[in-house]
Amino acid sequence: MNFPDDLKYHKEHTWVRISGKKVTVGITDYAQDSLGDIVYIDLPEVDAEISKDSEFSEIESTKATSSVIAPVSGTVIEVNEDLEESPEIINEDPYGKGWIAVVELSDPSEIDDLLDSADYERYVEEEAK
């Protein structure tokens, strides 16, 4: 499993890459591996308001349909339209080309509630037991 150090992680297996008041959001390597082959993603709408800890997207794989939980609150300002035609990009590159949305933070302090890579890795190991 890969847990890049430059990201922050939510316990519902999403990640954020911070850039000022904006964050890029995706699902973790652990999440995509657990889901298996991703065949569809229901992307959030641009300008949608999302709330931390609530569903903002849904992913369908050959195994199951799974909610994507928002790691932060804010406004969706961009979505990865490449995923509409090729959702499998998430399996291939979950931390790069497989990003889901860019969100403008409404409460930057929420970043402090997220896990760093070492804490997230420990969390995943505990969850797997």
LUMSE-103710 format. One record per residue (C-alpha): x, z, y; residue number from 1; residue in one letter. Coordinates in steps of 0.5 Angstrom, whole numbers, m for minus. Layout:
N
+-------+-------+-------+-----+------+
:     u :     w :     v : seq : type :
+-------+-------+-------+-----+------+
:     X :     Z :     Y : NUM :    a :
...
+-------+-------+-------+-----+------+
***
This chain:
129
+-------+-------+-------+-----+------+
:     u :     w :     v : seq : type :
+-------+-------+-------+-----+------+
:     0 :     0 :     0 :   1 :    m :
:     2 :    m2 :     7 :   2 :    n :
:     1 :     3 :    13 :   3 :    f :
:     4 :     1 :    19 :   4 :    p :
:     7 :     6 :    24 :   5 :    d :
:     5 :     3 :    30 :   6 :    d :
:    m3 :     4 :    28 :   7 :    l :
:    m8 :    10 :    28 :   8 :    k :
:   m12 :    11 :    23 :   9 :    y :
:   m19 :    13 :    22 :  10 :    h :
:   m21 :    17 :    15 :  11 :    k :
:   m27 :    11 :    14 :  12 :    e :
:   m21 :     6 :    13 :  13 :    h :
:   m21 :     3 :    19 :  14 :    t :
:   m14 :     2 :    24 :  15 :    w :
:   m13 :     1 :    31 :  16 :    v :
:    m7 :    m2 :    35 :  17 :    r :
:    m7 :     1 :    42 :  18 :    i :
:    m6 :    m4 :    48 :  19 :    s :
:    m8 :     0 :    54 :  20 :    g :
:   m15 :     2 :    55 :  21 :    k :
:   m16 :    m4 :    49 :  22 :    k :
:   m16 :    m3 :    42 :  23 :    v :
:   m16 :    m8 :    36 :  24 :    t :
:   m19 :    m6 :    30 :  25 :    v :
:   m19 :    m8 :    23 :  26 :    g :
:   m20 :    m5 :    16 :  27 :    i :
:   m14 :    m2 :    12 :  28 :    t :
:   m10 :    m5 :     7 :  29 :    d :
:   m13 :     1 :     2 :  30 :    y :
:   m20 :    m2 :     4 :  31 :    a :
:   m19 :    m9 :     3 :  32 :    q :
:   m15 :    m7 :    m4 :  33 :    d :
:   m21 :    m3 :    m6 :  34 :    s :
:   m26 :    m8 :    m4 :  35 :    l :
:   m23 :   m14 :    m8 :  36 :    g :
:   m24 :   m21 :    m6 :  37 :    d :
:   m28 :   m21 :     1 :  38 :    i :
:   m33 :   m27 :     2 :  39 :    v :
:   m37 :   m25 :     8 :  40 :    y :
:   m36 :   m21 :    14 :  41 :    i :
:   m42 :   m19 :    19 :  42 :    d :
:   m38 :   m19 :    26 :  43 :    l :
:   m41 :   m15 :    31 :  44 :    p :
:   m43 :   m18 :    38 :  45 :    e :
:   m39 :   m19 :    44 :  46 :    v :
:   m41 :   m14 :    49 :  47 :    d :
:   m44 :   m10 :    44 :  48 :    a :
:   m43 :    m2 :    45 :  49 :    e :
:   m40 :     1 :    39 :  50 :    i :
:   m40 :     9 :    38 :  51 :    s :
:   m35 :    12 :    34 :  52 :    k :
:   m36 :    14 :    27 :  53 :    d :
:   m42 :     9 :    26 :  54 :    s :
:   m43 :     2 :    23 :  55 :    e :
:   m41 :    m3 :    27 :  56 :    f :
:   m40 :    m9 :    22 :  57 :    s :
:   m41 :   m10 :    15 :  58 :    e :
:   m36 :   m13 :     9 :  59 :    i :
:   m39 :   m17 :     3 :  60 :    e :
:   m34 :   m17 :    m3 :  61 :    s :
:   m34 :   m20 :   m10 :  62 :    t :
:   m35 :   m12 :   m12 :  63 :    k :
:   m40 :    m9 :    m6 :  64 :    a :
:   m42 :    m9 :     1 :  65 :    t :
:   m39 :    m4 :     5 :  66 :    s :
:   m40 :    m2 :    12 :  67 :    s :
:   m34 :    m2 :    17 :  68 :    v :
:   m34 :     5 :    21 :  69 :    i :
:   m32 :     5 :    28 :  70 :    a :
:   m26 :     9 :    29 :  71 :    p :
:   m27 :     9 :    37 :  72 :    v :
:   m33 :     8 :    42 :  73 :    s :
:   m33 :     3 :    47 :  74 :    g :
:   m35 :    m5 :    48 :  75 :    t :
:   m33 :   m10 :    44 :  76 :    v :
:   m30 :   m15 :    48 :  77 :    i :
:   m27 :   m20 :    43 :  78 :    e :
:   m29 :   m22 :    36 :  79 :    v :
:   m24 :   m25 :    31 :  80 :    n :
:   m28 :   m32 :    30 :  81 :    e :
:   m23 :   m34 :    24 :  82 :    d :
:   m27 :   m29 :    20 :  83 :    l :
:   m33 :   m33 :    20 :  84 :    e :
:   m30 :   m39 :    16 :  85 :    e :
:   m25 :   m35 :    12 :  86 :    s :
:   m26 :   m28 :    11 :  87 :    p :
:   m21 :   m28 :     6 :  88 :    e :
:   m16 :   m27 :    11 :  89 :    i :
:   m17 :   m20 :    11 :  90 :    i :
:   m15 :   m19 :     4 :  91 :    n :
:    m9 :   m24 :     6 :  92 :    e :
:    m7 :   m20 :    13 :  93 :    d :
:   m11 :   m14 :    14 :  94 :    p :
:    m6 :   m12 :    20 :  95 :    y :
:    m5 :   m18 :    23 :  96 :    g :
:    m9 :   m25 :    23 :  97 :    k :
:   m15 :   m20 :    19 :  98 :    g :
:   m17 :   m16 :    25 :  99 :    w :
:   m24 :   m16 :    26 : 100 :    i :
:   m25 :   m14 :    34 : 101 :    a :
:   m22 :   m12 :    40 : 102 :    v :
:   m26 :    m6 :    44 : 103 :    v :
:   m25 :    m3 :    51 : 104 :    e :
:   m25 :     4 :    50 : 105 :    l :
:   m30 :     8 :    53 : 106 :    s :
:   m27 :    15 :    52 : 107 :    d :
:   m19 :    14 :    51 : 108 :    p :
:   m19 :    21 :    48 : 109 :    s :
:   m22 :    19 :    42 : 110 :    e :
:   m15 :    16 :    40 : 111 :    i :
:   m12 :    23 :    39 : 112 :    d :
:   m17 :    24 :    33 : 113 :    d :
:   m14 :    19 :    29 : 114 :    l :
:    m9 :    20 :    24 : 115 :    l :
:    m2 :    17 :    24 : 116 :    d :
:     1 :    13 :    18 : 117 :    s :
:     4 :    19 :    15 : 118 :    a :
:    m3 :    23 :    15 : 119 :    d :
:    m7 :    17 :    13 : 120 :    y :
:    m2 :    16 :     7 : 121 :    e :
:    m3 :    23 :     5 : 122 :    r :
:   m11 :    22 :     6 : 123 :    y :
:   m11 :    16 :     2 : 124 :    v :
:    m7 :    20 :    m4 : 125 :    e :
:   m11 :    26 :    m4 : 126 :    e :
:   m18 :    21 :    m4 : 127 :    e :
:   m15 :    17 :   m10 : 128 :    a :
:   m14 :    24 :   m14 : 129 :    k :
+-------+-------+-------+-----+------+
***
